Amino acid sequence: MSSFIVVGDATVDQMYFVDELPELGGEVIASRASMEPGGAGATVATVLSRLGHQVKIATRVGQGAFSELALKYISKTDVDMSMVQYDDLLQTSSITLVITPDAQRTMIGSPGASRELNASELRREDIASADALVMSAYSLVGGFQREYALKAFDIAREERLTTIVDMGSGAVESIRGNLTELINGVDYLLMNEHELFALTQQDSISEAVDLLASQGIDRVVIKLGAQGSMVVTPEENAFVDPLDREDIIDSTGAGDYFTAAFAHGIMKGYSTLHAARLGNIAGALNATAIGAQRFEVTEEILNKYLDVLTPA
């Protein structure tokens, strides 16, 4: 198996399930509420560890019960937490999610301690000893965390690690103007369709990926939710069928499960298409459980469903 460095947030997700969103100034009663570990960094690290890889996570949390909850599943895996920083002043990052019956999420985020991730504590050997870097683009939004993420990315490129960057709607909106410049040379860029159009300001997928290719980013994977995904590289250009499930209840973390399973496939030496199939499976299965990290995906589970998506 491979060795990964994951740079990204560890959060507490405060989840409210409602029949409909309230009107402006209104109120609705949640049919269910839950507090769950979340964050792109923590979720990707947890899944990669469950898939058998060696994983270190670089993140920053506060103290007390919130930090314990944010790291709940990470601490139950073999993830190396030696690069986790603890903040004495700021609270652990949190997200409030309002989830409607179609599993769509409306979110309010508070970055908290995440943005204070201190680059002076990052050692070159921590990055150089890994095979791959997976980074959430939210790490590039601002604060000291941005400095840390850029330093980690630069070291990873210098040390010839495989680099995978996963977008996020908030990240795209915050740093759209120079985002592609910041991650120029990335091996794989992952995002959903909305993020692709927002990032490139183009009206079609073909125009958007052509623009990214002209900027030096020519391996793009587009997450299409219930429609599956799309892979665009110099070698492959194809849609990847979804894993259809009738028991979807919560899409929180589905994109992060896709990212982790995709990274797993790439580092196993599979084609980009095959890795995207694994991502589709992991993302769909994650959405059958409440919370970003509850579904315990393994390599055996991925392989069990692989025949459904692999052409005869």
N, C-alpha and C positions, 0 to 999 in steps of 0.2 A: 504494500500500500504506500501511498504518498504522504509527504509532510506538507501541511498547509499553514500559512499565516493568514488570519482573518482580521481585517480592520473594519470596525463598525460598531454601532450602538448596541447596548444591552438595556432594555427598557422594561417598565411595568405597563402592561396594557389593561386599561380599565374599560371593560366591554359591557355595552348595554344593548340588548336585543329588543327591538320595537316593531310594531306592525307598520308604522309609518313615521316619517320625520315630523317633528312639530313645526308649526308655522312660526315665523319670526315673532319672538316674544311669547310664544305659546309653551305648552307643556304636554308631554305624553308619559304614560307609565310603561316602564320596561317589563316585558314578560319574563326576562331573565337577566341577571347581572353577574359578572365574573371578573376577577383580577387574575391575569395570567402573565407569565414571562414572555417577553417579546423582543423586538429590535432585530434589524437585519443581520448585524454582526453575530449576536448571540444565537439566532436561529440557524444561520448557515454553519457556524462552528459546531453546534449541537448535532446537526444532521450529518455533517462530514465525519464526526466522531462515531456516530451510530453506524455509519457505513464502513467503519474500520480504519480510518486514517488517523495519523498523528496530527494534532491540531493545536495551535496556539492562538489565542484571541487577544487583540490589542483593543482595549476599551477602558472607559472610566466611569465609575459609579460612585454614589454617595455612601453613607453609612446606614446601618440599621436595617429595619425590616424590608424596606423597598429594595435595597441592594441584594438582600438575601433572596427575595422573590425573583428579581431580574436574573439572578444567576442560578435559580433553582435547578433547571435541567442540565445546565452546563456542569454544575458541581456533581451531578449524578453520572456523568460520562467521564471519559479519560482526557478531556480537554485540558491542556496546560494553561493555568491561569497566572503564570509568573509575570505576564505583561499586563495584567489588569491593574489599573490604578484606582486608588480610593480617595475621594474628596471629602475633607472635613467640613466644608461649608455648604456645598451645593447638593441638592437632592438628586437621586438617580433619575435619569430621563424617564418621562412617562407619556403615554398616548391615551387619549380618551376616544373610544370608537363607538359609534352608534351604527348598529347593524340591522338592516331591514330583511324581510323574508326572502328576498332574492339573493341574499348573501353579500350584498353590496355594502361598503363601509364608508361612513363619513367620519373624518378624523380631526382632532385637535391635538397638537403635540407641544411638549415642553422639553427642550433639549437638556436642561439641567447640567449635570456634571459631564456629559458626553463631550461638549464643545471645549472642555478644558484639558483634554488628553495632551499630555506634556511631551513634546518631541525630544526634549533633552534626555529623557529616559529610554529612548529607542537606541538600541545598539545594532550596528551593522551585522554582527554575527547572528542576531535573532532572525534577521531576514535571510541572510546568506545560507543559513543551515536548512532552509525549507526548499521544497520543490516548486511551490506555487503560492501566489498571493491572490486572495479574493478580497476585494474592497467594495464596500458600499459607497456610492457617490454622495450619500448624506454626510460622509466624513469630510467632504470637500466644501461644505457649505460655508464654514467660517470658524472663527475662534482658533485656539491653539490646535484643535483637532485637525484643521485643514493643513497646518504646517506639518503635523505628524504624518498625515496620510500622504502628502506629496513627498516627504522624505522617504517614507516606506516604499512608495511606488518607484522613486528614482533608484533606490538601492536594489529593488527587485529587478528592474531593467538592467542595471549594471551587472548584476549577478546572474542574469539570464534565467530568472524564474519565469514560469508561465504566469501571465497576469490576466485576471478576470475582473472586470468592473461591472457592477450591477447598478443601474440607474434607480431613481425614485422620483416621483412627481415633484415633491418639494425641492429636491436637489436641482432638477432641471429648471424649475421656475426661478430659483435663487441665483444660479450661476450659469444660465444658458449661454451668455455671450462668449465666455472663454472656456467652457467646459471641455470641449474637444481638444483645445490646445493643452489643457492641463493633463489630459490622459493620452496624449498623442503617443502612438506606439504600443498601445494596449493590445494584447493578443486577442481577447474576446470582449466585446461590449454587449451586455444584455439589457433589455428594456422592454416595456410594453408598447403597444401601438400609440397610445396617447403621448407617452414620453418621447417616442421617436419623432412625432410630428411637432411637438413643442420644442424639442431640441434643434431640429433642422429648419423649422418654419416652412416645410414643404407640404404638399397636399396629397401625395401618394407615397406608398412604401418604396417603389422603385426610384423615384426622385430623391427620397430621403436617404436611402442607402448609397445611391450614387454620390450624393454630396459628402457623406461620411467617408466614402472611399477616397474621394479627392482630397480629404483632409488627413489621410493616412490611417483611417480606421476601416479595414476591409473585411473584418470577421464579426458580423453582427447577428445576434439572435434576438428575435422579436417574440415576446410572450403574447399570445392572443386569447388567453383565458379559456373559455369553453370551446373555442375554435382550435385550440392546440398551440402551435408555435410555427415560426418560420426561420429558416437558416439561410443566411446569405454570406458566402465566402467565395474566394476565387475558384474553389473546387466544386462547391455545392450551392444550389439555389433551389430550395424546395419548402413546401409546407409540410409540417409534421402533424399527423392526426392526433387528436386528444384521446385521453382515456375517459370514456363516457361513464359518468356515475350519476345515479339517481338520488343518492343520499347526501348531496352537498348541503352543509349547514352553515359554514363559516369559511370565508376565503382568506382570513387573516393568516399571513405567513406562507400562503401558497406560492407566491413568487419567490420567496427565499428558499423554500424546499426545491423549487425548480432549479435555482442557481446552484445549490449545493449538489444536487444529483447530476446536473450538467457538468460541474467541475469534477466530480467523481468520475464521470464517464470520460472526460477529456484526459485526465491523468491516468486512467486505465489504458489509454491508447486507442480508444474507440473513435470513430468518425464523428464529426460535428452533428450529423443527422442522428446517429445512434445516441449520442450524449443528450440531444434534445428530446428524444423519445423517453429516456430515463427521467429527464426533467418534467415532462408532461405527466408521467406516472406519479412521481413524487408530489407534484403540485396538486393533482386531483385527489390523491389519497389524503393529503393533509387537510383538504377542505371538508372531509367527512368527520372531523373532530373539532371541538371548540377550542380556540386558542392557537397561537402561532407554533407551539412546539410539542403539543401532546401526542400527535401521531408518531409512533416509534418505527420509522422506516428503517429497513435493513437491506443489504444487498440481495438477500434471498427473496424479500418481498418485491423488490424491483424486478428481479428476474422472473418471478411468478407471473407478473402482468405483462412482461415484455413481448410474449408471443402474440398478444392481442394487437399490438401496434406495429409489429415487424412484418413487412410484406412477405408472402409465401414465395 
